[in-house]
Amino acid sequence: MSATPTLHGQLEAMRPQLVRFAQLQLRNDALAEDAVQDALMAVLEKPDSFRNQSSLRTYVTGILKFKIIDSLRLAGRERQIEVADGQSDDDAIDALFVADGHTRDLPRQWGDPDRTLEQKDFFRVLEVCLEKLPAQTARIFMMREWLELDTDEICKELAISATNAWVILYRARVRLRECLDLHWFGNRPPA
């Protein structure tokens, strides 16, 4: 299904805000533009994925956050090769290796695969716990903790008072803690 012209117009209108947000995070105009472009393309390629459970701006910002994280991770893995004056690109690349073909610098440690898998399992359990919350409670929790929206933005978006938002966040945290205690940490309540 192709995106409607209305969606194109809405996305184009929010583009400057998205670019500013990405520039603040990435500190690089070209990377920010690429991240925003990728986020907008993700929305346009699958417009049916947006189910009006939040505002379009919140939805697109959520996608953009993942694109920014991907960009930061990629930048952390890439290494710029510095070419000295009068040095060709090939000479600069050759300088990274010793005569026997091994690299001059050892690669950094990749981390602990078991710990990475454990983290994925934790987020799977957290997702299950979030699904057990009432929809509005889970939504407010995710807006605050995942999208990092401030309380005023959440209240405006959902037309609720700040007091109500804080009560809902408190309840969400208590229920998530109970769920994680039971399903992740294995602390069963006394019978």
Secondary structure, DSSP 8 states (H G I E B T S, - for coil): ----HHHHHHHHHHHHHHHHHHHHHHS-HHHHHHHHHHHHHHHHH-GGG--SSS-HHHHHHHHHHHHHHHHHHHHHH-------TT--HHHHHHTTB-TTS-BSS-------HHHHHHHHHHHHHHHHHHHHS-HHHHHHHHHHHTS---HHHHHHHHT--HHHHHHHHHHHHHHHHHHHHHHTS------
